[in-house]
Amino acid sequence: MAVALVKSPLSGEFREFNKVGMKSPVGRRRVFVQTETGCVLGLELDRSDNAHTVKRKLQVALNFPIEESSLTFGDLVLKNDLTAVRSDAPLLLTRNNFHRSSSTPCLSPMRADLQQRRDESSPVEILGNSVSFSFVRQMAKDITKAVKRGIDPVAVHSGLGGAYYFKNSRGESVAIVKPTDEEPFAPNNPKGFVGKALGQPGLKRSVRVGETGYREVAAYLLDKEHFANVPPTALVKITHSIFNVNDGVKASKPMEKMLVSKIASLQQFIPHDYDASEHGTSNFPVSAVHRIGILDIRILNTDRHSGNLLVRKLDGDGMFGQVELVPIDHGLCLPETLEDPYFEWIHWPHASIPFSEDELKYIANLDPFGDCEMLRRELPMVREASLRVLVLCTIFLKEAAADGLCLAEIGEMMTREVRPGDEEPSEIEVVCLEAMSLIGEKDAESPRSDLGSESSDVEFQFDIDCEEATDCTKKLAFSLGLTFGNARSQLSKVEETTEEDEEEEDDKEEEENDRANLEKMPTITKLSMSLKSTLLGEKSQKYQKHPGARVESAYASSAHRSADEQILSSTSFVKLSDMSEEEWTIFLEKYQELLYPAIEKRKSVTLGQKQRQRLGTSCQF
């Protein structure tokens, strides 16, 4: 397997690199290049540098020809122009062909080179200059002081990925650090869950290996005004000997320590009394549940289980006093496609209580396009497909809340209904499918020759739907390359959707009324409404036995199951990355038009369910 090693990011090593490059004009940028195996190397870029000269510098450090490699910055494959790369940016160097044999050399420095270099930079360096990181900067200073005094961090033994408690000079845990190359399936995972290179599909196929740390930071940056109470988080380059490097690349002597530099997320450690899995929800503040839920909806959190909701007692009155909730572990949010989320709170009574005026005002003031611009500026390595998911979910949240839906109803519309041997698209996914089909009809009238073309710049494409899938799924391809993969096509069910013979007369009358109301709304096709009618069952039952519950908690959860058992065989019904900017703009217009009838449908169904519940209760003896 490929080996991840240490590198030295600054000063002395830079002087060596500059002998290879051109003269160093004023105005340099410092970047950190991470190989697919997790090795981190620091470089200074001159104004005259391009991707070719950067690769030449890396070739000296790696001692291996890297002509058949790609240098990427988020979605951007770097060629000649490096103006988009800001100072302190993390870049990823990958081989164009990921399928190497065991004899293929890896992109790592030679061991002899490691012994000659020393990391002369600070032990903790924040990547980025956002004002939001001011608190993290103070934490970094405290950690640096403690490390220099010989106070070592402690490895976290729970969870599937590598995580470490870093302390201050008083020996108190102040931060939890998660290296990107120690995530589940990453090359240097310390718990045996390895097998993929950075940038390949990970624990969730729509979240790549090595990119959960970016999402941890994104969740913090998106938590405006500290609304949901996400702890301060930043992306850092951090150096210590405690970090894991696989394949036996350790010190030559048992007692010898080797400093290892990593790109990692650093989050404030929150002292707490327990997590939500160890505590009843009865005394959880409604406002705290709502605020966390609002954040989860915006970022499409696919892993909000009770283990990543920390509980802090505020008054010391046992288990039933006032408490504060702290959400952590946001590495599986902002997927690159619309995924099936997991919202633990969806069946809590708090989620069925209407939003307060303050919460509605906060939601109304959300600006998804402004949020995307902020992330492009502060965290430019977040991929465009993830930003599009953020836009869709925030628009839906704003429309649904303004139209009177509660948190539970919004969550249910985003959640897929699981049936034996099958998986249905959620109501929101159905809206997206309909919007995409409308664009397909428009494109059919004026086809473009470039539609569906693939870039020849990179051989490896991120195929979320097909790579390593357990079951081969059928696909329905719309003209935009829409992936409609399911064990059996949803279209085959459209004509099968019929009324149940046992249905009561009241239910039939209610459905006729709903149909009459929908005729007054904007037109929506038979495909969309037929699929929606199959998705409005009681989804809350899913959460009683969700197979992905408590996948990983940085603080408390354990990992008794293998990584393969943790993976959900989730289907991607809606793929957003294939759309051009023009198509994306048209899609958003159609999406917003179709949201209203979908929300009204949900409201009418919910009302009918409540009426039947009241009738059933009154007739019971």
C-alpha angles and dihedrals in degrees: 000000000000117000127228116209144176125277134182115241105193155037110346094037091047091056088056093048093050090064087067098044130059127279113301112243123194115281109056130179125211117219135175117224117203120195123218087260094056100259111147122209126179122221138177115222121213121208088252094054122112133175091276095055090045090054090050090055091047091049089061091052096042095040089216134101109259103179090119093058137097128223110210137184108194106301092346120099104207117230121158103323115074098171091111091061111092128202115283091019119153112229127192123223113199138169111249090231112052095185100087127165121235089261095055111110115243128228098257136118119261114259091239089057091052093056091053096051131069129191105245095178128097115285090241123035123173115225105221138025103239117149085227088073096062093106091046090053090059090049089051090054091050092049092047091052091049093048091051088052091055098254103145127207122244125235117237108232098194125079131039099272136058115272133164137197110226118200140208126237090277091059094251120139107248105162143022116219124201115188113216093225092055096059119119109294092008118131096254100039104148096211101060098261096126138125108110137081123235111278097033123113110286141190086322111035091223092055114066125224110266096022104088090090091062089054093051088057093043091055090054093047091048093050092091118199088005085280097160096030098244108173117247109276135181140171112249144178103229130181128203140131094238094075119106126249116180134213093056094290094149134126116304090237124047094235095042116105122212120202113231125194119213140180104232147156114252117200131178111259110237116208106224142168100229142322128263093264089065096046136059117246097228095100097039109121112251090221092054092051091047094049094049090046092051090054092046091052093050095050096035093236109207094187112045099141127152093260092069096052108087119205122212120188112227102187105027094236099141119257096329105055129099115302140185124221121218118190117213139164103057097160093116097053127103096036119191092245134031102280134185103267126214115221112178090189094059094095096039114110089236091068092060093056113098119254117266122242091256091051092048090050091051091050092047090053094053113117111197094185091050089048090054092051090050092052092046088054101040101029107020094168090073106107124245093239090060090050090053089054088052091053094049094048095046093048089050092048092051094048095044095047092047089051092054105260117147125227094264092052092049091049092049092053089055095046126087122231112237116217127178109284094352144073127212126208114249122250091259091049088053089054089052092048090053092048090050092049090053090053088048090056089050092050091048088063092053109019120195122215094220096056113120094010116146128222115254092201096088125036095200114073123188101243104185096174104049111025113109092341113169095217127033107242130204119239135211108204117207117196090267094059093262112182110222100172120165137142085258127010116269089217090067088063097052096082090040094061104110139153116271112247091224094057114124123244091247091058091051092051090048092052091049089053091049090051091050091051092049091054087066092054128079112296116271125181128253091246093058098045094043091053092045092053089059093052103055098087123120102289094175089084088069092068094060090069107017107160093215097054113134095005092163139346120187093212112033119359125102131218109226094149126069121254091250090057090051095057115100114216090230120176122221108224096167123042115187103178094078095065122099119225091261092050091046091054092050091045092055091052092052091043093056092046091054096045095075098060090043092053092046090051090053091049093051093048091048090050091051091050091052092050092051091048091053091047092048093049094050092051096051119104 
